[in-house]
Amino acid sequence: MKIFYDKKPDLIVLDIMLPGINGWEICKKIKGEADIPVLMLTAKSQDEDEILGLELGAHDYMRKPFSMKILLLRIKKLLALSGHSQSSMEFEKLRIDRVSRKVFLNDKEVSMSPKEYDLLVYMAENRGIVLSRDKILNNVWDLYTESDLRTVDTHIKNLRKKIGEEYIETVRGYGYRFELNT
């Protein structure tokens, strides 16, 4: 609870089996004070446990062991549904409108494929961070799509043509970084 009050997070991933106070009580307290998404992540695997968690106000419930990819996708989804993700991002001449899923360069709409848009948003959300091709592939393409690292390179090339070279930097031998290089 101290972390909840001190940090004011946008989302809480909560275990049930905690020392002192259990996750059920923490969930009930948090939901009584704030409309914040709560994802229960626990080894408790009975249907009754999941039902209780959802009845107490948890937005989602995952059982251990879990897939990190699925956890991250669920977190992303909960943040988007709760409105805690930014509706617009602006970088000098470039504006990304997340509500309409449109991109503007010098106030003119840039035509993009859905995957180009997803890639641009992912890179912009991670501005300044060097992202490996593998990390980009795992976070932008879904689990069931047959894609390889060259897919990332091709989409980066297409994005650069559409928004300009100055936004995406190549980090040789590793990957890419979204950074304004002006």
PyMOL CGO cylinders between C-alpha atoms (Angstrom):
from pymol import cmd
from pymol.cgo import CYLINDER

trace = [
    CYLINDER, 0.00, 0.00, 0.00, 2.93, 2.31, 0.70, 0.3, 1, 1, 1, 1, 1, 1,
    CYLINDER, 2.93, 2.31, 0.70, 4.11, 1.87, -2.90, 0.3, 1, 1, 1, 1, 1, 1,
    CYLINDER, 4.11, 1.87, -2.90, 0.58, 2.61, -4.13, 0.3, 1, 1, 1, 1, 1, 1,
    CYLINDER, 0.58, 2.61, -4.13, 0.45, 5.88, -2.16, 0.3, 1, 1, 1, 1, 1, 1,
    CYLINDER, 0.45, 5.88, -2.16, 4.04, 6.95, -2.87, 0.3, 1, 1, 1, 1, 1, 1,
    CYLINDER, 4.04, 6.95, -2.87, 4.37, 6.06, -6.56, 0.3, 1, 1, 1, 1, 1, 1,
    CYLINDER, 4.37, 6.06, -6.56, 0.76, 6.49, -7.81, 0.3, 1, 1, 1, 1, 1, 1,
    CYLINDER, 0.76, 6.49, -7.81, 1.18, 3.83, -10.53, 0.3, 1, 1, 1, 1, 1, 1,
    CYLINDER, 1.18, 3.83, -10.53, -0.91, 3.60, -13.69, 0.3, 1, 1, 1, 1, 1, 1,
    CYLINDER, -0.91, 3.60, -13.69, -1.41, -0.14, -13.20, 0.3, 1, 1, 1, 1, 1, 1,
    CYLINDER, -1.41, -0.14, -13.20, -0.77, -2.70, -10.46, 0.3, 1, 1, 1, 1, 1, 1,
    CYLINDER, -0.77, -2.70, -10.46, 0.39, -6.29, -10.91, 0.3, 1, 1, 1, 1, 1, 1,
    CYLINDER, 0.39, -6.29, -10.91, -0.53, -7.98, -7.66, 0.3, 1, 1, 1, 1, 1, 1,
    CYLINDER, -0.53, -7.98, -7.66, 0.17, -11.39, -6.14, 0.3, 1, 1, 1, 1, 1, 1,
    CYLINDER, 0.17, -11.39, -6.14, -2.27, -12.91, -3.67, 0.3, 1, 1, 1, 1, 1, 1,
    CYLINDER, -2.27, -12.91, -3.67, 0.20, -14.61, -1.36, 0.3, 1, 1, 1, 1, 1, 1,
    CYLINDER, 0.20, -14.61, -1.36, 2.08, -11.75, 0.28, 0.3, 1, 1, 1, 1, 1, 1,
    CYLINDER, 2.08, -11.75, 0.28, 3.58, -11.45, 3.76, 0.3, 1, 1, 1, 1, 1, 1,
    CYLINDER, 3.58, -11.45, 3.76, 1.42, -9.66, 6.31, 0.3, 1, 1, 1, 1, 1, 1,
    CYLINDER, 1.42, -9.66, 6.31, -1.61, -8.77, 4.22, 0.3, 1, 1, 1, 1, 1, 1,
    CYLINDER, -1.61, -8.77, 4.22, -2.90, -10.83, 1.32, 0.3, 1, 1, 1, 1, 1, 1,
    CYLINDER, -2.90, -10.83, 1.32, -3.47, -9.60, -2.23, 0.3, 1, 1, 1, 1, 1, 1,
    CYLINDER, -3.47, -9.60, -2.23, -7.26, -9.84, -1.84, 0.3, 1, 1, 1, 1, 1, 1,
    CYLINDER, -7.26, -9.84, -1.84, -7.20, -7.19, 0.91, 0.3, 1, 1, 1, 1, 1, 1,
    CYLINDER, -7.20, -7.19, 0.91, -4.80, -4.96, -1.01, 0.3, 1, 1, 1, 1, 1, 1,
    CYLINDER, -4.80, -4.96, -1.01, -6.97, -5.20, -4.14, 0.3, 1, 1, 1, 1, 1, 1,
    CYLINDER, -6.97, -5.20, -4.14, -10.08, -4.30, -2.12, 0.3, 1, 1, 1, 1, 1, 1,
    CYLINDER, -10.08, -4.30, -2.12, -8.34, -1.27, -0.54, 0.3, 1, 1, 1, 1, 1, 1,
    CYLINDER, -8.34, -1.27, -0.54, -6.93, -0.01, -3.84, 0.3, 1, 1, 1, 1, 1, 1,
    CYLINDER, -6.93, -0.01, -3.84, -10.24, -0.37, -5.67, 0.3, 1, 1, 1, 1, 1, 1,
    CYLINDER, -10.24, -0.37, -5.67, -11.92, 1.53, -2.82, 0.3, 1, 1, 1, 1, 1, 1,
    CYLINDER, -11.92, 1.53, -2.82, -9.60, 4.48, -3.37, 0.3, 1, 1, 1, 1, 1, 1,
    CYLINDER, -9.60, 4.48, -3.37, -8.77, 4.63, -7.07, 0.3, 1, 1, 1, 1, 1, 1,
    CYLINDER, -8.77, 4.63, -7.07, -9.96, 3.46, -10.44, 0.3, 1, 1, 1, 1, 1, 1,
    CYLINDER, -9.96, 3.46, -10.44, -6.67, 1.84, -11.36, 0.3, 1, 1, 1, 1, 1, 1,
    CYLINDER, -6.67, 1.84, -11.36, -6.26, -1.37, -13.37, 0.3, 1, 1, 1, 1, 1, 1,
    CYLINDER, -6.26, -1.37, -13.37, -5.22, -4.35, -11.23, 0.3, 1, 1, 1, 1, 1, 1,
    CYLINDER, -5.22, -4.35, -11.23, -3.86, -7.54, -12.74, 0.3, 1, 1, 1, 1, 1, 1,
    CYLINDER, -3.86, -7.54, -12.74, -3.69, -10.46, -10.32, 0.3, 1, 1, 1, 1, 1, 1,
    CYLINDER, -3.69, -10.46, -10.32, -0.66, -12.65, -11.05, 0.3, 1, 1, 1, 1, 1, 1,
    CYLINDER, -0.66, -12.65, -11.05, -0.60, -15.66, -8.76, 0.3, 1, 1, 1, 1, 1, 1,
    CYLINDER, -0.60, -15.66, -8.76, 0.05, -19.33, -8.22, 0.3, 1, 1, 1, 1, 1, 1,
    CYLINDER, 0.05, -19.33, -8.22, -3.53, -19.71, -6.93, 0.3, 1, 1, 1, 1, 1, 1,
    CYLINDER, -3.53, -19.71, -6.93, -5.07, -21.71, -9.75, 0.3, 1, 1, 1, 1, 1, 1,
    CYLINDER, -5.07, -21.71, -9.75, -8.58, -22.57, -8.59, 0.3, 1, 1, 1, 1, 1, 1,
    CYLINDER, -8.58, -22.57, -8.59, -11.50, -21.08, -10.50, 0.3, 1, 1, 1, 1, 1, 1,
    CYLINDER, -11.50, -21.08, -10.50, -12.87, -19.78, -7.18, 0.3, 1, 1, 1, 1, 1, 1,
    CYLINDER, -12.87, -19.78, -7.18, -9.67, -17.75, -6.64, 0.3, 1, 1, 1, 1, 1, 1,
    CYLINDER, -9.67, -17.75, -6.64, -9.99, -16.14, -10.07, 0.3, 1, 1, 1, 1, 1, 1,
    CYLINDER, -9.99, -16.14, -10.07, -13.68, -15.41, -9.49, 0.3, 1, 1, 1, 1, 1, 1,
    CYLINDER, -13.68, -15.41, -9.49, -12.91, -13.79, -6.12, 0.3, 1, 1, 1, 1, 1, 1,
    CYLINDER, -12.91, -13.79, -6.12, -10.15, -11.65, -7.65, 0.3, 1, 1, 1, 1, 1, 1,
    CYLINDER, -10.15, -11.65, -7.65, -12.44, -10.41, -10.43, 0.3, 1, 1, 1, 1, 1, 1,
    CYLINDER, -12.44, -10.41, -10.43, -15.30, -9.81, -7.99, 0.3, 1, 1, 1, 1, 1, 1,
    CYLINDER, -15.30, -9.81, -7.99, -12.98, -7.70, -5.79, 0.3, 1, 1, 1, 1, 1, 1,
    CYLINDER, -12.98, -7.70, -5.79, -12.27, -5.46, -8.78, 0.3, 1, 1, 1, 1, 1, 1,
    CYLINDER, -12.27, -5.46, -8.78, -9.22, -6.95, -10.51, 0.3, 1, 1, 1, 1, 1, 1,
    CYLINDER, -9.22, -6.95, -10.51, -9.37, -6.29, -14.25, 0.3, 1, 1, 1, 1, 1, 1,
    CYLINDER, -9.37, -6.29, -14.25, -7.47, -9.43, -15.19, 0.3, 1, 1, 1, 1, 1, 1,
    CYLINDER, -7.47, -9.43, -15.19, -6.15, -12.61, -13.58, 0.3, 1, 1, 1, 1, 1, 1,
    CYLINDER, -6.15, -12.61, -13.58, -3.13, -14.66, -14.68, 0.3, 1, 1, 1, 1, 1, 1,
    CYLINDER, -3.13, -14.66, -14.68, -1.94, -17.92, -13.20, 0.3, 1, 1, 1, 1, 1, 1,
    CYLINDER, -1.94, -17.92, -13.20, 1.70, -18.86, -12.65, 0.3, 1, 1, 1, 1, 1, 1,
    CYLINDER, 1.70, -18.86, -12.65, 3.71, -20.04, -14.46, 0.3, 1, 1, 1, 1, 1, 1,
    CYLINDER, 3.71, -20.04, -14.46, 3.11, -17.36, -17.06, 0.3, 1, 1, 1, 1, 1, 1,
    CYLINDER, 3.11, -17.36, -17.06, 4.49, -16.12, -20.36, 0.3, 1, 1, 1, 1, 1, 1,
    CYLINDER, 4.49, -16.12, -20.36, 6.22, -12.74, -20.17, 0.3, 1, 1, 1, 1, 1, 1,
    CYLINDER, 6.22, -12.74, -20.17, 4.96, -11.92, -23.68, 0.3, 1, 1, 1, 1, 1, 1,
    CYLINDER, 4.96, -11.92, -23.68, 1.36, -12.54, -22.68, 0.3, 1, 1, 1, 1, 1, 1,
    CYLINDER, 1.36, -12.54, -22.68, 1.79, -10.59, -19.44, 0.3, 1, 1, 1, 1, 1, 1,
    CYLINDER, 1.79, -10.59, -19.44, 3.15, -7.59, -21.34, 0.3, 1, 1, 1, 1, 1, 1,
    CYLINDER, 3.15, -7.59, -21.34, 0.35, -7.78, -23.91, 0.3, 1, 1, 1, 1, 1, 1,
    CYLINDER, 0.35, -7.78, -23.91, -2.26, -7.85, -21.14, 0.3, 1, 1, 1, 1, 1, 1,
    CYLINDER, -2.26, -7.85, -21.14, -0.62, -4.90, -19.37, 0.3, 1, 1, 1, 1, 1, 1,
    CYLINDER, -0.62, -4.90, -19.37, -0.56, -2.93, -22.61, 0.3, 1, 1, 1, 1, 1, 1,
    CYLINDER, -0.56, -2.93, -22.61, -4.23, -3.73, -23.23, 0.3, 1, 1, 1, 1, 1, 1,
    CYLINDER, -4.23, -3.73, -23.23, -5.27, -2.75, -19.69, 0.3, 1, 1, 1, 1, 1, 1,
    CYLINDER, -5.27, -2.75, -19.69, -3.41, 0.56, -19.91, 0.3, 1, 1, 1, 1, 1, 1,
    CYLINDER, -3.41, 0.56, -19.91, -5.01, 1.36, -23.27, 0.3, 1, 1, 1, 1, 1, 1,
    CYLINDER, -5.01, 1.36, -23.27, -8.50, 0.45, -22.01, 0.3, 1, 1, 1, 1, 1, 1,
    CYLINDER, -8.50, 0.45, -22.01, -8.07, 2.53, -18.87, 0.3, 1, 1, 1, 1, 1, 1,
    CYLINDER, -8.07, 2.53, -18.87, -6.95, 5.60, -20.80, 0.3, 1, 1, 1, 1, 1, 1,
    CYLINDER, -6.95, 5.60, -20.80, -3.58, 5.70, -19.06, 0.3, 1, 1, 1, 1, 1, 1,
    CYLINDER, -3.58, 5.70, -19.06, -1.64, 5.68, -22.31, 0.3, 1, 1, 1, 1, 1, 1,
    CYLINDER, -1.64, 5.68, -22.31, -1.01, 9.00, -24.05, 0.3, 1, 1, 1, 1, 1, 1,
    CYLINDER, -1.01, 9.00, -24.05, -3.54, 9.91, -26.71, 0.3, 1, 1, 1, 1, 1, 1,
    CYLINDER, -3.54, 9.91, -26.71, -0.98, 11.87, -28.74, 0.3, 1, 1, 1, 1, 1, 1,
    CYLINDER, -0.98, 11.87, -28.74, 2.80, 12.06, -29.03, 0.3, 1, 1, 1, 1, 1, 1,
    CYLINDER, 2.80, 12.06, -29.03, 4.61, 14.97, -30.67, 0.3, 1, 1, 1, 1, 1, 1,
    CYLINDER, 4.61, 14.97, -30.67, 8.19, 15.25, -31.89, 0.3, 1, 1, 1, 1, 1, 1,
    CYLINDER, 8.19, 15.25, -31.89, 8.85, 18.57, -33.68, 0.3, 1, 1, 1, 1, 1, 1,
    CYLINDER, 8.85, 18.57, -33.68, 7.31, 18.02, -37.14, 0.3, 1, 1, 1, 1, 1, 1,
    CYLINDER, 7.31, 18.02, -37.14, 5.95, 14.55, -36.32, 0.3, 1, 1, 1, 1, 1, 1,
    CYLINDER, 5.95, 14.55, -36.32, 2.67, 13.90, -34.47, 0.3, 1, 1, 1, 1, 1, 1,
    CYLINDER, 2.67, 13.90, -34.47, 1.22, 10.49, -33.65, 0.3, 1, 1, 1, 1, 1, 1,
    CYLINDER, 1.22, 10.49, -33.65, -2.50, 10.51, -32.79, 0.3, 1, 1, 1, 1, 1, 1,
    CYLINDER, -2.50, 10.51, -32.79, -3.19, 7.29, -30.94, 0.3, 1, 1, 1, 1, 1, 1,
    CYLINDER, -3.19, 7.29, -30.94, -6.96, 7.77, -30.82, 0.3, 1, 1, 1, 1, 1, 1,
    CYLINDER, -6.96, 7.77, -30.82, -7.37, 7.95, -34.60, 0.3, 1, 1, 1, 1, 1, 1,
    CYLINDER, -7.37, 7.95, -34.60, -4.25, 5.83, -35.32, 0.3, 1, 1, 1, 1, 1, 1,
    CYLINDER, -4.25, 5.83, -35.32, -2.99, 8.53, -37.67, 0.3, 1, 1, 1, 1, 1, 1,
    CYLINDER, -2.99, 8.53, -37.67, 0.45, 10.03, -38.16, 0.3, 1, 1, 1, 1, 1, 1,
    CYLINDER, 0.45, 10.03, -38.16, 1.09, 13.60, -39.29, 0.3, 1, 1, 1, 1, 1, 1,
    CYLINDER, 1.09, 13.60, -39.29, 4.28, 15.12, -40.65, 0.3, 1, 1, 1, 1, 1, 1,
    CYLINDER, 4.28, 15.12, -40.65, 4.18, 18.93, -40.93, 0.3, 1, 1, 1, 1, 1, 1,
    CYLINDER, 4.18, 18.93, -40.93, 0.42, 18.66, -40.24, 0.3, 1, 1, 1, 1, 1, 1,
    CYLINDER, 0.42, 18.66, -40.24, -0.11, 16.44, -43.30, 0.3, 1, 1, 1, 1, 1, 1,
    CYLINDER, -0.11, 16.44, -43.30, -1.35, 12.91, -42.78, 0.3, 1, 1, 1, 1, 1, 1,
    CYLINDER, -1.35, 12.91, -42.78, 1.17, 10.18, -43.60, 0.3, 1, 1, 1, 1, 1, 1,
    CYLINDER, 1.17, 10.18, -43.60, -0.29, 6.99, -45.03, 0.3, 1, 1, 1, 1, 1, 1,
    CYLINDER, -0.29, 6.99, -45.03, 0.91, 3.95, -43.09, 0.3, 1, 1, 1, 1, 1, 1,
    CYLINDER, 0.91, 3.95, -43.09, 0.16, 0.27, -42.93, 0.3, 1, 1, 1, 1, 1, 1,
    CYLINDER, 0.16, 0.27, -42.93, -1.15, -0.94, -39.56, 0.3, 1, 1, 1, 1, 1, 1,
    CYLINDER, -1.15, -0.94, -39.56, 2.18, -2.62, -38.79, 0.3, 1, 1, 1, 1, 1, 1,
    CYLINDER, 2.18, -2.62, -38.79, 4.20, 0.49, -39.72, 0.3, 1, 1, 1, 1, 1, 1,
    CYLINDER, 4.20, 0.49, -39.72, 2.00, 2.47, -37.36, 0.3, 1, 1, 1, 1, 1, 1,
    CYLINDER, 2.00, 2.47, -37.36, 2.45, -0.10, -34.54, 0.3, 1, 1, 1, 1, 1, 1,
    CYLINDER, 2.45, -0.10, -34.54, 6.22, -0.07, -35.08, 0.3, 1, 1, 1, 1, 1, 1,
    CYLINDER, 6.22, -0.07, -35.08, 6.39, 3.73, -34.98, 0.3, 1, 1, 1, 1, 1, 1,
    CYLINDER, 6.39, 3.73, -34.98, 4.33, 3.89, -31.77, 0.3, 1, 1, 1, 1, 1, 1,
    CYLINDER, 4.33, 3.89, -31.77, 6.46, 1.21, -30.11, 0.3, 1, 1, 1, 1, 1, 1,
    CYLINDER, 6.46, 1.21, -30.11, 9.67, 3.02, -31.02, 0.3, 1, 1, 1, 1, 1, 1,
    CYLINDER, 9.67, 3.02, -31.02, 8.28, 6.42, -29.94, 0.3, 1, 1, 1, 1, 1, 1,
    CYLINDER, 8.28, 6.42, -29.94, 7.16, 4.96, -26.60, 0.3, 1, 1, 1, 1, 1, 1,
    CYLINDER, 7.16, 4.96, -26.60, 10.76, 3.78, -26.11, 0.3, 1, 1, 1, 1, 1, 1,
    CYLINDER, 10.76, 3.78, -26.11, 12.42, 6.99, -27.29, 0.3, 1, 1, 1, 1, 1, 1,
    CYLINDER, 12.42, 6.99, -27.29, 16.15, 7.09, -26.61, 0.3, 1, 1, 1, 1, 1, 1,
    CYLINDER, 16.15, 7.09, -26.61, 16.38, 3.36, -25.88, 0.3, 1, 1, 1, 1, 1, 1,
    CYLINDER, 16.38, 3.36, -25.88, 18.36, 1.10, -28.20, 0.3, 1, 1, 1, 1, 1, 1,
    CYLINDER, 18.36, 1.10, -28.20, 16.00, -1.67, -29.30, 0.3, 1, 1, 1, 1, 1, 1,
    CYLINDER, 16.00, -1.67, -29.30, 17.34, -4.88, -30.77, 0.3, 1, 1, 1, 1, 1, 1,
    CYLINDER, 17.34, -4.88, -30.77, 15.65, -6.25, -33.88, 0.3, 1, 1, 1, 1, 1, 1,
    CYLINDER, 15.65, -6.25, -33.88, 14.60, -9.26, -31.83, 0.3, 1, 1, 1, 1, 1, 1,
    CYLINDER, 14.60, -9.26, -31.83, 12.99, -7.09, -29.15, 0.3, 1, 1, 1, 1, 1, 1,
    CYLINDER, 12.99, -7.09, -29.15, 11.14, -5.07, -31.78, 0.3, 1, 1, 1, 1, 1, 1,
    CYLINDER, 11.14, -5.07, -31.78, 9.96, -8.25, -33.49, 0.3, 1, 1, 1, 1, 1, 1,
    CYLINDER, 9.96, -8.25, -33.49, 8.71, -9.72, -30.20, 0.3, 1, 1, 1, 1, 1, 1,
    CYLINDER, 8.71, -9.72, -30.20, 6.85, -6.57, -29.18, 0.3, 1, 1, 1, 1, 1, 1,
    CYLINDER, 6.85, -6.57, -29.18, 5.36, -5.39, -32.46, 0.3, 1, 1, 1, 1, 1, 1,
    CYLINDER, 5.36, -5.39, -32.46, 4.52, -8.59, -34.31, 0.3, 1, 1, 1, 1, 1, 1,
    CYLINDER, 4.52, -8.59, -34.31, 2.06, -11.00, -32.73, 0.3, 1, 1, 1, 1, 1, 1,
    CYLINDER, 2.06, -11.00, -32.73, 3.05, -14.41, -31.47, 0.3, 1, 1, 1, 1, 1, 1,
    CYLINDER, 3.05, -14.41, -31.47, 1.55, -16.28, -34.40, 0.3, 1, 1, 1, 1, 1, 1,
    CYLINDER, 1.55, -16.28, -34.40, 2.97, -14.31, -37.32, 0.3, 1, 1, 1, 1, 1, 1,
    CYLINDER, 2.97, -14.31, -37.32, 5.82, -15.87, -39.25, 0.3, 1, 1, 1, 1, 1, 1,
    CYLINDER, 5.82, -15.87, -39.25, 8.35, -13.02, -39.28, 0.3, 1, 1, 1, 1, 1, 1,
    CYLINDER, 8.35, -13.02, -39.28, 12.10, -12.70, -39.10, 0.3, 1, 1, 1, 1, 1, 1,
    CYLINDER, 12.10, -12.70, -39.10, 14.59, -9.95, -38.32, 0.3, 1, 1, 1, 1, 1, 1,
    CYLINDER, 14.59, -9.95, -38.32, 14.61, -8.75, -41.94, 0.3, 1, 1, 1, 1, 1, 1,
    CYLINDER, 14.61, -8.75, -41.94, 10.92, -7.90, -41.52, 0.3, 1, 1, 1, 1, 1, 1,
    CYLINDER, 10.92, -7.90, -41.52, 11.97, -5.31, -38.94, 0.3, 1, 1, 1, 1, 1, 1,
    CYLINDER, 11.97, -5.31, -38.94, 14.62, -3.87, -41.27, 0.3, 1, 1, 1, 1, 1, 1,
    CYLINDER, 14.62, -3.87, -41.27, 12.12, -3.59, -44.13, 0.3, 1, 1, 1, 1, 1, 1,
    CYLINDER, 12.12, -3.59, -44.13, 9.54, -1.82, -41.98, 0.3, 1, 1, 1, 1, 1, 1,
    CYLINDER, 9.54, -1.82, -41.98, 12.18, 0.56, -40.58, 0.3, 1, 1, 1, 1, 1, 1,
    CYLINDER, 12.18, 0.56, -40.58, 13.24, 1.40, -44.14, 0.3, 1, 1, 1, 1, 1, 1,
    CYLINDER, 13.24, 1.40, -44.14, 9.62, 2.10, -45.09, 0.3, 1, 1, 1, 1, 1, 1,
    CYLINDER, 9.62, 2.10, -45.09, 9.09, 4.27, -42.01, 0.3, 1, 1, 1, 1, 1, 1,
    CYLINDER, 9.09, 4.27, -42.01, 12.19, 6.32, -42.79, 0.3, 1, 1, 1, 1, 1, 1,
    CYLINDER, 12.19, 6.32, -42.79, 10.88, 6.98, -46.30, 0.3, 1, 1, 1, 1, 1, 1,
    CYLINDER, 10.88, 6.98, -46.30, 7.60, 8.21, -44.88, 0.3, 1, 1, 1, 1, 1, 1,
    CYLINDER, 7.60, 8.21, -44.88, 8.68, 10.27, -41.85, 0.3, 1, 1, 1, 1, 1, 1,
    CYLINDER, 8.68, 10.27, -41.85, 12.28, 11.10, -42.67, 0.3, 1, 1, 1, 1, 1, 1,
    CYLINDER, 12.28, 11.10, -42.67, 15.67, 9.74, -41.69, 0.3, 1, 1, 1, 1, 1, 1,
    CYLINDER, 15.67, 9.74, -41.69, 16.14, 11.92, -38.61, 0.3, 1, 1, 1, 1, 1, 1,
    CYLINDER, 16.14, 11.92, -38.61, 13.81, 10.00, -36.29, 0.3, 1, 1, 1, 1, 1, 1,
    CYLINDER, 13.81, 10.00, -36.29, 15.23, 6.48, -36.43, 0.3, 1, 1, 1, 1, 1, 1,
    CYLINDER, 15.23, 6.48, -36.43, 18.92, 5.88, -35.80, 0.3, 1, 1, 1, 1, 1, 1,
    CYLINDER, 18.92, 5.88, -35.80, 20.68, 2.62, -36.67, 0.3, 1, 1, 1, 1, 1, 1,
    CYLINDER, 20.68, 2.62, -36.67, 22.86, 1.28, -33.88, 0.3, 1, 1, 1, 1, 1, 1,
    CYLINDER, 22.86, 1.28, -33.88, 25.30, -0.93, -35.76, 0.3, 1, 1, 1, 1, 1, 1,
    CYLINDER, 25.30, -0.93, -35.76, 25.40, -4.55, -34.73, 0.3, 1, 1, 1, 1, 1, 1,
    CYLINDER, 25.40, -4.55, -34.73, 22.42, -4.16, -32.40, 0.3, 1, 1, 1, 1, 1, 1,
    CYLINDER, 22.42, -4.16, -32.40, 19.26, -2.51, -33.70, 0.3, 1, 1, 1, 1, 1, 1,
    CYLINDER, 19.26, -2.51, -33.70, 17.54, 0.86, -33.76, 0.3, 1, 1, 1, 1, 1, 1,
    CYLINDER, 17.54, 0.86, -33.76, 16.79, 3.86, -31.58, 0.3, 1, 1, 1, 1, 1, 1,
    CYLINDER, 16.79, 3.86, -31.58, 14.01, 6.40, -31.98, 0.3, 1, 1, 1, 1, 1, 1,
    CYLINDER, 14.01, 6.40, -31.98, 15.69, 9.72, -31.44, 0.3, 1, 1, 1, 1, 1, 1,
    CYLINDER, 15.69, 9.72, -31.44, 15.39, 13.18, -32.88, 0.3, 1, 1, 1, 1, 1, 1,
    CYLINDER, 15.39, 13.18, -32.88, 18.80, 13.76, -34.49, 0.3, 1, 1, 1, 1, 1, 1,
    CYLINDER, 18.80, 13.76, -34.49, 18.54, 17.40, -35.46, 0.3, 1, 1, 1, 1, 1, 1,
]
cmd.load_cgo(trace, "trace")
